[in-house]
Amino acid sequence: MGRVPRLVLLEASNDVESIVTLLAALSGGHPVLLCAPTEAQGSGGAHEAGASAWWESWNPDVIARGEVLEERRPGTAHDLHPDLALLMSTSGSTGSPKLVRLSGDNLDCNSGQIVDALGITADDVAATTLPLQYCYGLSVVLSHLSVGASVLLTDLSVVDTCFWEAFRKAGGTILAGVPYTYDLLEAAGFASMDLPRLRLLTQAGGRMDPVTVRRWAELGADRGFELAVMYGQTEATARMATLPTHLAATHPSAIGVAVRGGAFRLDPVDGAPARVGELVYSGGNVMLGYAEVPADLARGAEVSELRTGDLARFDADGLVEIVGRRSRFAKVCGLRIDLDRVESGLADGGRTAYVMDGGDRLLVALATPGGDVTAVRREVSERYAVPRAAVVVTEVTDVPRTASGKVDRPALAALVDAFGDPTCPTPDRLSAPGGHVSPAEGPLGVSHRGNQSGEAIRALFADLLDRPDATLDDSFVTLRGDSLSYVEASVRLEGLLGTLPASWHTRPIRELVAAPTEEAPTSRWPEWLRGRTLETSVVLRGLAIAIIVLTHAGVLEVRGGAHMLLAVAGYAFARFQLSGEGRVGRVSHILESVTRIAVPSAVWIGVLTLVDERYSWWNPALLTSIGGSNVHPQWRYWFIEAVVHLLVGLAVLLSIPAIDRLERARPFALPVGLAVLGLVFRYGLIDVGSHHEHGRPLVVLWLFVLGWAMARAEVRWQRWLLTAYIGLVVPGFFGDPEREATIAVGLLVLLWVRSVRVPAFVVPLVVPIASASLFIYLVQWEVMGRVGYTPLGAVVAIFTGWIAWRGAAPLVEPLARWVGAQASRVLSKSSRTVVGSAGS
């Protein structure tokens, strides 16, 4: 680049070329402007803070893309101050033209401060879980390299098993994340992972809920790693404070103390509570100042302290606690948003709107009569690079105002706050600004190959799950898909994308279309004979219900299918109900599933009770195990009742905060413990009733939670442990070796075989049967009782169940979502009441 300082625009990726270019430029005295790769800007127009916009605004002398350096002129077009080393967008902000001017001394100072706070040594290995152009991600790289530590360069998500294989192989010791990273870690089963060298997790990029902080600190104490909560802004190079790791569990609301050489003070703020003021920081890592036009690059240091805009207080132990924001900025999914600029941008389009900070959501109250809520949501999302699911817009006809006539923003926020939950993109795809995406991706982070696939998948989920609000940032799990809809979704997705990754149901659509998939190999066989991949649980569900019907019809004599389905139900429970969302979301999700099962069952059995005296009203109430008699028809639906009772019981159990925390900390150990506890009822140590003992909910608890444990078994020793459990517990359950062998084989297949290849012609048979299994189970006896207990009767029963499923599902789904919403409100209100009582 020469000896004359030149402005270098670096389109940074988490790769060796970007790191080498950055270090070379800094070493040679060339100021670097960091941004996401140009390809992150689609043909539909660059984002305001995008790379191409910066070319025009800042006129760089050199553009660096990987190994390629594009020299736009022989010298420089700028007057560059000798102290200027780095230009970064403000804390990953969008909607703001400001850049932060940082010096080499700033970078060296803060790297040393971070090394000191975290105790980083040359033996440490960190991974690039965050983009390089995001100040937090950059600080991880620079601080580690400054002491000779290693950095694993990767763009893989933490939900990708390949990431963890690379992390283990590299001997990873430190893992950095923003709050949403920790949600993904939970979804990925982090608590049960074998990471022998991991010693430290770090968290910054936004406030993490104190309950979550305490839970991760407790998990670390149990697993041998520590949690360091950190606080910073780009204006302070990266970090200003760290909470000592030994205080994370006891002071989860605090950001800690200033880093070495830094200091905090509180300046008075009118109207703030006692002992609360604006947090002001001073130290050698405070920026030179801002740059808004190229002429600002000639300016030197203009500030010696940083007014953070955060309202804070010192607690009794001298730790800093952030209690609010003074300025009109919000941090949404790790990106800082200028709320006034969003409002003025909407006003330029002729719309009156009020934009407020909703924590991890952007709350927009649209006051323009007849305004298009959908269009506003789309515009804010795309213009400011905010995930669409994190933008909540509602139309307000009467704007609330205070006694002085000013707009009452807290009241407005409360009106908007009732709509939706935040859904952020994966943190390792966040950037400052515009979203960190791969070079082949378009304006919303979906590859050009994936633009069509992404919309197709979104439409598929919208139709299949009755969620027209589905966005590219949603996943099957966040849209509340369950085990029944999963069957059809997985098969239809495979037709769109090829072989699916194991964790597809937890991945946002935009990430799913960008994930590598395997195309079906070229075959000379006819299309109907070519192999298709189905998940084992799907095949077992379809096979089991078919065997059940054929056995009841007298065509086969293979018993044990219903008990095998109990394990499949537990397997599905772990995968869909126990997602990475919070306790309230999990419980409401479980109750939605209960509604999908219990309501159609109660309606059908209720009709039977009216026309068939052999049934009692205990049957439609699904309480036969409590008040039913020994009449055989009354126990036909024991399986439905068992699943409902177990799901309700687990919803109650997981609504207890301590149990919820235990499940997240020990996702494999908890179901194994319950499986051991279930043996008390399996072996009759506690009597729960003599007639139809093998169908009582508590007696079959061990089977359901065994399926749950299977879904959580990530490593080989866990699978061998469950294999031993099956070998010890299944024999003798019925006193029928053939029936027990059927169950044992099904359980072992579910445990050890995650997917199977089947001829293509099998898929149209298995998938509808598996999807409609609940309804087939319900109608089988009545249909065969009229058509005959024959092969024809079995086929008609299966077909009738499929028709019932297709007809009832659209009616039941809105009710299920209503139940989930009501449960969420009640639980949220209860949680706030408990927290409020504790606080007072």
N, C-alpha and C positions, 0 to 999 in steps of 0.2 A: 504493500500500500504506500510505501515511501516514507520519508522522514517528516514531511509536512503533515501536520494533523488534518485529518479528513473525517467528515461525518459519514459513518457507516450504518446503513440500515440492515439489521440482521433479522431475517425471517427464521426465527429459531424453532428448532424441533429438539426433542430429547435424543440427540444423537451425537456421535463423536465429532462430526464435522462442525456442528453448531458450537460445541464447547471449545474446540480448537480455535475457531474463528474469533469467538468472543475473547478468549484469553490472549490471542495474538494481537487483536486490536487494542485491548486495554494495555498490554505490555508496550505497544508501540506508540501510545499516547493518542490514539484515534477514538474520539467519542462514539459510543454505540447507541443506536436507537433500536430497542428490542420490540419485536412484534410477532404475531402469529404468521405462519406461511401465507403467501398471497393467495394460494389456492383455497384458503378458508373463505375467501370472498367469492360469491357465485356470480354468474353472468347477470343475475337479476339486479345487480347494483351493490357496491361495497358498503359495508357498515361505516358509520362516521369515523370510528377509531381504527378502521382497517388499514392494512398495509398500503393498498393502492391510494387511499386518501392521504396517507402520510407522505407518499412520494410527492404528491402535489403540494401539500402544506409545508413540508420540511426540506424538500429538494436535496436528498442525500447525495453525497459525492460517489459513494460506492454502495451497491446493493449486494448482499451476500445471501446466497441460497445454497445451503449444503456446501459442497466443494467448489461451487461456481461463484466467482467474484465478478460482478459487472461494474466496470469503472465508467462512470457517466461523464467524467471530465478528468484531465490530468492533475489538477490541483484541487482546491476547495473553493466553493462559492460562499463560504461563511467566515465570519470572524468568530473563532472558537476560543473560549477562555481556556487557559492552560490547565485549570483545575477540573474542567468538565470531563467526566469519564463515561457516564451512562445516563440515558434518557429512558424513563419508563412511564407508562400510563399509571394514573393514581390508583393504587391498590386494586388493579384489575377493573377500574371503573369504565363504564361506557356512558355516553351522553355527556362527556365533558372534554373540552379541547385541551386541557392542561396536561403538560408532561412534567414529571419530577426530574430536576437536575441533580445528579449525584456525582460526587467527586471520588477519586481513587481512595482518598483518606476515609471517606464515608464507608466504602466497601470493605477496606481493610479493618476499620474499627469495628463494624458490626459483625464481620466474620469472626473476629477475635472474641467479641462479646458472646456470640452464640456458642462458640467452642467452649468458652469458660462456663456458660450456663448449663450446657448439656454434657460437659465432660467428654467431648469428642476426642478420640485419639487416632493414631495411625492404624490401629487394628479394626476400626469401625468400617462398616459397609452400609451405605444408604441406597435407596432406590428412588428414581425420579417418578414419584407418584403424582407429581404436579407439573404443569408446563413450565418451561424455562423462562418464558416471558412474564410469568406471574412472580411477583417479588418473593413470595414464600418458596416457590420452587427454585428460583435462582439462589436464594440464601442457603438452601440445602446443599447445592452443588459447591458454591464458593466456600462455605464454612468447612466442609469436609476436605476439599482439595487443599485448603490453607494449611492443614496439619498432616498432609500425606495420606489421608483416609481414602477409601475407595467409594465410587458411585456406580451403581448398576443403572445403565441408561436403557430405558424402555418406555414405550408408549402403551403398554398393555394395561388393562383395567385390573383393579384388585379383585374383581369377581371372576377373572380369567384364571383357570388352573395353571396355564402356562406361566403367568406372572409368578405364582408361588413356587413353581419348579425352578425358575430362574433365581428367585430370591434365596431359596434354600441352597442351590448350587453355589451361589456367590457368597454364601455365609453371611446373609444379611443380619445386621444388628440394630438398625434404626429405621423406623418407618414414619413418614410424615403424612398428615392428612388434615383436610378441613372437616367440619362437622359431618357433612354428608358422606365423606369417606368412611366414617365409622358406621353409618347405616349400611353401607355396602359390605363392610367387613363382617357385620353380623349376618347379612344375607348370604355371604360366601362361606359361613361356618367357621369363622376365624378362631373361635374359642376352642375348637377341637383340633386345630392344625398343629403339626409337629414342626416347630421353628426353634431348633436347639440354640441358636446363637442370638436370637432376638433379645435385646436388653432394654429398648426404649421406644415408646410411641410418642410422637409430638403432635400437638393440635393447635392450629391457629386458623386464620381466615374467617373469623366470625365466632360469635358466642355459642358454646355448646351447652345444652341444658345441664344444670348441676346434677340432676339425677343420673344422667348419662355419664358425666365426668366421674361421679362416685362409682358407678357400676364398672367402668373400665379400669379405674384405679384398683378396685377390689379384685377384678379378674387378673390384673397384672401382679398383685400381691400373691395370688394363688398360683400363677403360671411362671413367675420369675422375671417379669419385665416391669418397667416403670412407665408412668404417664406424665409427660411434661406439657402443661397447658401454657400457651404463649400468647402474647399480644403484640401487635405491631401495625405499622402502616408503611406504604412505600416511601412516604416523606421522611421516615426514620430509617431508610434503607431496607429494613425488613422488620426487625424485632426491637421492642422497647422494654418488655417485661416477660418474666418467666415465673410461674408458680413452682416453687420447690416440689419435687416429685413426692416427698414424704407428706406433703400437706394436701395433695389432690383429693384424698378421701374425706378429709375433715374440713376443708375449705373449698368446696367445689364451685362456689360462686365467684371466687377471686381470680384475678389475673396475676397476682403475685407481687413481686418487687421489681424495681428497675434493673436492667442489665448492668453489668460492671461499667462504671464511668458515667452512667446516666442518672437522672434524678427526676422525680415527679413533684408537682405542686398542684394545688387546687385554687383556681381563681373564682371569685364570687360570681354567681349568676342570678339575676333578678328572678324572683319567684321560685327558685329552687328550694327544696327542703333543707333543713338545718344540716350542716356538715357535708353538704353536697355542692360541688362546684365543677367547673370545666377542668378537665385533666390537661395539664401542660407539661411537656417533656423537654428536657435539655440534655445534650450529650454530643459526643463526637460523631455520631451517626446521623445527625439531623441534616437534611438536604441543604444544597446551596440555595435553592428557591425553585419557583415554577418557571416554565417556559410556555408561552402561548403563541409566540411568533418566532421565526428564525432569528430575528435580531436579539432575542433574549439569550441566545447561546453564547453571546460575548460577555454576559454578566457573571460576576463572581459570587461569593457567598453573601447573601442578603438576610439570612435569618440565623439565629443562634438557638432558638427554641421552637417547639412545635405545639401549636394549639390543636389538640386532637379533635375537638368537636364532641367529645364524649363527656357525659356527666358521670362523676365518680365520687367515691368516698373512701376513706381509710377505715378499715375495721379495727377492732380492739387489738389485733396482733400486728397492725401496721401494714397489712396487705391491702392492695388496691382492689376495689370492686366497681365495675362499670354498672351504672343504674339506668342509663338512657343516652339519648343523643340530643345535642344542642342544635346542630346544623340540619339543613334540609337534604341530607344524604341518607341513603338506606343501603344496607348490604344484603343483597338477594342472591342466594346460592353462591356466595363467595365473591360476587361482583358488586362494586360500589356504584350506586345509581344517583345521579343528580336529579332529585324529584322536581325541582323548579324547572329544570330544562325539559323534562318529560311533559310537564304541564304546558310550557310555552310551545313545545312542538305540536301538541294537540290543538292548542289555540290557533296556531298558524293554519291549521286545516279547518278552521271554523267551528271547532268544538270546545265547549266549556267543560273542563274536567278537573277534578281534585285528586291528586296522587299522594298516597300515604305509605309509610313504612309498615309492613305487616309482618315483621320478623324475617321469615324466609319467603315472603310473598310481596308482590307489588300490588297495593290496593288502589283501584281506580274507580271513583264515583263519577259517572257520566251525567252531567246536568243538562245536556243539549236535548230538547224534545225530539223524539223520533230518531235518536242516535243509534247507530248500528253497533251493538255491544261486541259482536263477533269481529267486526272489522277493526275496532279499537284494540281489542285483545291481540289480534294478529299484528297490527302495526307496531304496538309497543314491544311485542315479543321480538319481531324481526329487526326493528330499527335499533333497539338497545341491547340485542343479543341476550335477552332474558328468556329462559325456557317458558314456552307458552302456558304450561300447566302451573307456573309460578306467578302468572298474571291473572288477577281476579278483578273482573269488571262487572259493575252493576249500574243500572239506570236509576237515578234519583230525581224524583219530580219536585220534592220540597227539601231544599238544602237547609239543614239545621244551623242555627246561628246562636251566638252567645247574647247575653243581655246588652252588650255594647254594639251588637250588629255584625260582629266578625263571624266568619265561617267557623263552625264548631267542628274542627277536624277530628278530635277523638270520637265524637258522636258519629261522624261520617264513617270513620274507620270501623266502628262497631257495626254499622249497617252492612258494610261490604264484607266484613270478616267472617260472616256466616257461610260464605260460598267457598267450597272446595278446600283441598289440602295442597300444601306445596309439594311440587315434584321437581327436583333439581336434576340436571344431567350429571353423569358421573364426574367427580371432581378432577380426575386425571384428564378430563376433556374441557375443563374450564380454562379460560385464558384471560389475559389482560391485553386487549379486549377481544370480543367477538367470538369466543369459543374455540378451544384448541381441537383441531380436527386433522385428519390425515390429508395429504396433498391431493387426493382424488375427490375430496368432498366439496359439496356445494354450499349455498348460503345458510342452510339450516343444519349443517354438520352431517348431511347425508350424501354419500358418494353419488356421482353421476350414475353409476350402475345401480345405486340404491334409491335414487329419487322415485322411480316407478315402484320398486319393491316396497319402499317405505310407505308410500301412500296405499299400496295394495294391502299391506299388513295392517295399517291403521284402519282401513275400511273393513278388513276382515274382523278385527277386534271389535270395532264399532257395531258391526252387524251381529256377530256371534255372542257378544257380552251385553248387547243392548246399551252401548255406551257411545252415543254420537259425539260426546265431548272428548273422545280419545285423541291424544296428540302423539307426535313422534317422540316425546319424552316419557310417554307412558310405557309400561310393560304389562304383560299378561297378569302378573300378580298385583300391581298397583291398580289395575282396572277391576280387581276382585274376581278374577277368573277362578274357577274351582276345578275339582278333579273331573267332573262330568264334561264341562266345556273344554277342558284341557285335551281330552281325547281327540275331539274333532279339530281343535286348533292345531295340534301338533302335526296331524296328517296334512291338513291344508297348507300349513307353513312349509312343510317339506316339499310340497309341490311347487312352492314359490322360490325357495331358497336352496334346495338340495338338502343334504344331511345336516341336521340341526345340532348346535352345541348342547352339551348336557344341561347348561344353566339358561337355556333360551327363555324360559318363562320369567326369569328375574331381570332380564336385560331390557333396557329401553329400546324402542323400535329403531331409533337412529343408530344405536350401537349394534343392534342385531343385524341390520342390513350391511354394516361395515365389517362384521366379523367374517373370518374366512370360513367357507363351507366346502363340503366335499360334493362334487357333482357325481351323480350315479355313473359308474363306469360303462363305457360303450359295450353293448351286448348284442350278440346275434339272435338272441331269443326274442320271440314276439313280445310286444309290450305287456300283454296280460300275464306273461310268465316271468318278467324281469323282477328282480328283487327290490323290495322297499324296506326301509328301516322303520320299525315301530318300537316304542319303549315297552319294556317287559311288563310294566304295570298295566298298560293298555291291553296288551295281548291277554294277560291273566284275567283282567276284568271281563273281557268279552268271552274268553274260554270258560270262565267259572260260571257266568250266568247261563251260558248255553248248556253246560253240563247239569246245572241245577234243574233247568226246565226239562231236559231230556230224561233226567233221572226221575223226576216227578211224573213224567209221562210214561215211565216204564220202558223206555227205549234203551236206556243205559242203566247200569247199577254202579255209579261212581259217586260216592258220597264224600262230603267234606268241602264242597265248593263254597258254601256260604261262609264257613269259618275261614277259608283262605281269603275271601273277599274282605273280612274284617281286618286282616293284616294290610291288604291293599288300601283300605279306607284309612288306616293309621298312617301308612306311607304317604298318601295324598294329603292328609292333615298336616304333616310336618312340612311338606313342600309348598302348600298354598296358604294355609291359615297362619302358619308361623313364619311369616315373611319378615323383612327388616323394619316394618313400621312399628310405631310405638304400642304400648300396652293397650290403650283404648282402641286403636285401630285393629289390633289382633283380635281382641275379644269381640268387637262388632263384626269382624269378618267371620269368625266362627259362628256367631248367631245368624248371620246371613245364610250360611250353609245349612244350619239347623232348619231354618225356614224353608229352604228349597227341598229338604227331605220330608220334614214333618207335615207341612201344609197339604201337599197333594196326597200324602199317605193318609192323613186324618180324614180328608174329604172322601177318598175312595172307600176306606174302611167304614166310615160313617154311613155311607150309602148301603154297604153290605149289611150293616147292623140293622138297618130299617127293614130289609127284605129277608134276612136270614136269621132265624132265632138262635142259631148255634153261636152267634157272636154276642158279646156283651158290650156295654158302653165303656168298659175298660179298654177295649181294643182301639177305637178311634182316639181315645185320650192317650194312647201309647203308654199305658200303665198296667199292662197285663201282668208283668212280673211283680206288681204290688198287689193287685186285687183280682186278677183273673183266676179262673178255675182250671181244672185239668182237662177240659174239653179240647180235643186236638185242634179243631179249626181256629180256636182262639190263639194258638201259638204259631200259626202259620207265618205271622209277621214279626216273629221274635227278632229277626235280623235288623229290621227297620228300627224297632224299639231300642235295641242294644246300641246301635250307632247314635241315635238321637240322645239317649241317656249319657253315653260316654262323651259326646261333644259338649253337651250342656255342663256336665261335671268338669270337664277340662276348661271350659270358658270361665266357670266360677273359680277354679284353681288358679288360672293365669291372670285373673283380675286382681289377685293379691300381688302387690308390687314386689314383695320379697321373692315370690315364686317366679314371677316374670323375669326378675334379675337373675335368678338361679338358672333359668332355662337359657338365657342368653350367654351366661358365663359357662355353663356346662350343658351344651345342647345334646350331647350324646349321653352323658351320665344321668340326666334327669329321667328320660324315658327308660333307661336300663333299670334305674332305681324303682320306677313304677312297675316295670315288668317283674321285678323281684317281689315287690309288694303284692302284685296280682296273684302270686302263687299261693297266698293265704287263702284266697277264694277258689283258685284252681284245684287245690288239694282238700278243700272242704274244712280247713281249720276254723273258719267262721261260716256257719250255716246260713245260706241266703234263700233256702227253699229247696224242697226235694223234687217236685215235678218239673220236668223240662229243665233240668239243672244246667245242661250244656248251652242253653240259649239265654241265660240270665246275664244282664250287663256286667255285673261284677265278676262273674265266673269267666267271662270271655275278655275281661280287661287286659289280661296278659297278651292276648293276640293282637289287640288294637295297638297297644303301646310298643309291642315288638315291631310292628310295621313302622311306627314312628321312629324307633331306634335305627331301623334299617336305612331310612332316609338320611339319618345323621351319621351313619358309619362312613367315615372318609378314608380311613387307613385300614390296612390289611388285618392288623391285630384286632380291631373292633369287629370286623366281619367274622373272624374266627371265634371271637367270644360269643357272638350271636349264634353262630353255627353250633357251638357247644350247648347253648341254651336250648336251641331247637331239638338237638339230640337227646337232651335230658327231660324236657318238659312235654313234648308232643306224645311220646309213647305212653300209653295207659290212659290218655284223656277220655277216650270213648270205650276202651276195651275192645276195639275193632281195628286190628292191625292194618287192614286194607285202607280204611278211612283215614287212619292216622298217617299212613304212608303217603296218601294223596296230599294231605295237608303239608307234611314235611317237605315233599318234593316241591310243591308250589312255593313254600316259604324260602327254600334254598335258592330256587331260581330267581325269585324277587330280590334276594340278598346279593347274589353274585353276578347275575346277568342284567346289565342295565338296559340293553336293547337287543333286538333280534332282527334278522333279515327274513322277510317272508315274501312269497310270490305276490306280484302286484294284484292278482285277482282276489287274494285273500283280504286285502285292505277294505274294499267296499262291503265286505261281510262283517269283519271284526269291528270296525269303527262304529257303525250305527248300533250294533248290538251292545258294545261297551258303553257308548254314550247314553243309551236308553236303559241301562241295566236296572236302575231303580224302578222304572215303570214296568219293565218286563217282570220283575220280581213281584210287583203288586198285582198285576192282572192275570198271571199265569193260571191260577187255580180256577178262576171263574170262566176263563176262555176254554180251557181244556175240559172243564166240567160240562160244557155245552157242545163243543166240537168233538171231544173224545180224548182219552189219554192214549194218544197214538202219535206217530211221527208227524202226521198232518196237524194234529192238535198242538203239538209243540211249536211247529213252524208258525201257525196262526197266532199262537200266544206271543211269540217273539215279535211278529209283525205288528200285532195290536199294541204291544208295549211301546214299539217305536213310534207308532202314530200318536199314542197318548203323550209321549214325551214331546214330540214336535208341537202338539197342540197346547199342552199345559205350560211349557217353559216360558213363553212370552207373557203368560198371565201371572206366573209365580215370581218372575224376576223383579218386577217393580215392588212387589210386597217385600221380597227379601232385602232389597236396598233400603226400603223404608224402615224395616226392622233394624238394619244395621245403623242407619242414621239416628234413629231414636236411642238405640243403645249407646252410640257414641256421645250423644248429647248428655244422657244421664251419667255416664261414666266420667265424662269431662267435667261436668258440674260437680260430681262427687269428689273428683280429684282436686278441683280448685277449692272446694269447701274444706277438705282435709288440710291442704297446704295453707289456706288462710287461717284456719284454726291453729295450726302449728306455729305460724308466723306470729300470731297475736298472743 
